[in-house]
């Protein structure tokens, strides 16, 4: 609901401003997903550890999000040590 309300706010601002930069699609990034999130926001899969199995998880997670209707999705590629 936060992504939806944020999107509605920016739509309202774009209707009230005559500036052309508000006519573009806005970028909202979220970690939580629900039905129709792809209409309002992009999805971030979260942090990855610096191991190949986590890179595999990020690839399958991105593909699953695309199947679920969230076309713009991504994860951290570089990873971290996780200390």
Secondary structure, DSSP 8 states (H G I E B T S, - for coil): -HHHHHHHHHHHHHHH---GGGGS----EES---TTHHHH-EEE----BSSHHHHHHHHHHHHHHHHTT--SEE--SS-B---
